[in-house]
Amino acid sequence: MSDMHPDQTIALQASGVASVQPVARRVPVIPGTKDDGTLTEDPALRAPLVLGERSFDDVTNIVCGYAEAPIPKIWLTAFTITSSIAALGTGMILYLIITGVGVWGLNNQVDWAWDITNFVFWIGIGHAGTLISAILCLLKQNWRTAVNRAAEAMTIFAVICAGIFPGIHIGRVWFAWFLAPVPNANGIWPNFRSPLLWDVFAVSTYATVSLLFWYMGMIPDVATLRDRASLRLHKGVSRGFKMPMPLGDGLPLHFMPKPDQIRVLIYGIMALGWRFSSRHWHRYEKAYLMLAGISTPLVLSVHSIVSFDFATSIIPGWHTTIFPPYFVAGAVFGGFAMVLWLLIPLRMFLPNFSDLLTLRHLENMAKILLLTGTMVGFAYSMEFFIAWYGANEFEFAAFANNRVNPAKAPYWWAYWTMIICNVLFPQLFWFRKMRQNPLVIWIVASAVTVGMWFERFVIIVTSIHRAFLPGEWQMFFPTWVDILTFVGSCGIFLTLFLLFLKFLPIFALSEVKIVMPQSHTDDHH
Amino acid sequence: MDMKNLINDAKALGADYFPMFLRKPAPKFVTESGNPVFGIVAEFDETPKVFKAAKKVRDAGYSKWDVHTPFPIHDMEEAMGIKTTKLPLMAGGAAVTGLCIAILLQWGTTDWLYPTVVQGKPFDAWQPFVPVMFELAVLLTAFMCIFGMLALNGLPRFHHPLFSHERFCRVGNDRFFIAIEATDPNFDPEKTKALLEEIGGTDITLIEDVS
């Protein structure tokens, strides 16, 4: 390719015509070692954030290559499965709306069960993205650049999944507008003194701000994708449209526009005409910093307010002041677990991914899991201690007889699943070897995800299935609709995440470039 | 003050806020094909080079020019002599607006429009209104941060003369550009080009404004 004009080589590489993935490393991996050179313990050395001494061009090719390459078979397979599950979930929601909430296993005593469990589970997962973008940005943690885009995307999708459940659990869905701050037919306004209404404001604000934050971060990267597609169209190296097929090559469809033409149009609109001007960057960075500043208290407020839904009631097991910090720590914990659970497999499937998301990044996140897991464990024990120390027999019974004691509590297995997954599993990360092994991290992340679902189940169901009078005691059993709605919400989440992986820049390209040594303005680098 | 002055003042005010309705002045420089000149663009391939070059363009006294870089370069504001943005002030205003909306919405509806006592919570308790006040203030600040930033940047603007320059397609990748606009009072096709050459720019190109 040496006799070609450099631009044409770039255009060919960018179009995927010339196979450039994986983009060659200048510093090869040391054969026979698992260490990628980022796990140094020497505080005087800064671990590189991008491996292989890549140039800006290499990084652009790597990241844009994911969105520009033809659809891989493995993506298509995964997408088929997840979108089928998502369709199943949508079917369950429709069935619920048509038939009524009776299709769930709710009863007079347990009137919040899987629906609100799923809501809190998803909204908790949706905390990692903004935490990584906002708090780690304010703390100047440069390593966040490798994970923030994917984590923010995951946040949006988790909040979408969370938003489904409060909407449909109210029964008559067509009255969901009662949540909005407008008067009803009798001129009565919603009750602003209720935490359920605060929740509406908190979650909708959080969803909006996270979406805007994510989108704003993506504007320059989408503009890069636009410019590359435009360059390929100019050079005449764009591929024709090929319908992906389950077996063999794609089916060429000549009447369809070329993918690059579609890209120029859609990325062009999304990029809003961004032209990488320094005057624009100046305001952009200021806006980003301010958004990070206001998102930090926002993240903390959202799950605090979610916890008010429980804490302001007088039900034993809910009525505790530790709930806001306990919920926030749990949300960060569950969110980071989900980020790791999603990103670690990608290191295997996507070329060069592990050079942008290094073992160091994983280790840092494993440390956050250890920290937040221990905080959650502290909250569990403190809750129990106060239930005993406070000498309120109902509250003590809510813990001892309804949760912990296998001889008395029917839901003891849920409680102990939660303890093992959330408190014991992360303790593995005290050992260096454990937190530096992606497989171990992935297993712990899976356990934490399961454990965090059970935490919400324990808080919600075990607290209300036995109220003050034994005559009211009832068990909760999920129906097939309950189960499939939850499975369906996982399908919706994964489908959206797969779409993001294929069609949007999955690394914050301009931010990754800032942390590369070539971005410094002094000569000696 | 007579009528004429008032009208002129109104026009000046209008020009500040609605520049798109003004007739453009005749272009100072026109190419052979009759299109007005947008400006001259020079390309750089390394961060330190473009950073030093930007300082020199600033010192040469240009005001209508820009540096296009794939990522925000640290201290570039200073190197270019950009004044700090008033975006934080605007965002503060938005926060106060959000707070006021929340206060009006909550007190107005529950204490004045349709006073209701729910769960025995007293009318004069302000504590339950704090969460919504906070959330609305944050929401409006976020709107101002993003939409205010875009508005100050003049975006969305889907066409720009620079996009007609093919090499400019690499600005999102690894190339740096300095563009000096023809509307700058110091602009001169020959002298500006010489300056860009002197500060180390390559592929210096005259960009036409064909829109």
Interface residues (C-beta under 8 A of the other chain):
Chain A: D7 I10 S55 F56 D57 T60 P181 P183 G187 I188 W189 N191 F192 R193 S194 P195 L197 W198 F201 A202 T205 T208 V209 L212 F213 Y215 M216 P220 D221 A223 T224 R226 D227 R228 S230 L231 H234 G268 I269 L272 G273 W274 R275 F276 S277 S278 R279 H280 W281 H282 R283 Y284 E285 K286 A287 M290 L291 I294 S295 P297 L298 S301 I305 F308 L509 S510 E511 K513 I514 Q518 S519 H520 T521 D522 D523
Chain B: E46 T47 P48 F51 A54 D66 V67 H68 T69 P70 F71 P72 I73 H74 D75 M76 E77 A79 M80 I82 T85 L87 P88 A91 L105 Q106 T109 T110 L113 Y114 T116 V118 Q119 K121 A125 P128 F129 P131 V132 F134 E135 L136 V138 L139 T141 A142 F143 C145 I146 G148 M149 L150 L152 N153 L155 P156 R157 F158 H159 H160 L162 F163 E166 R167 F168 C169 R170 V171 G172 N173 D174
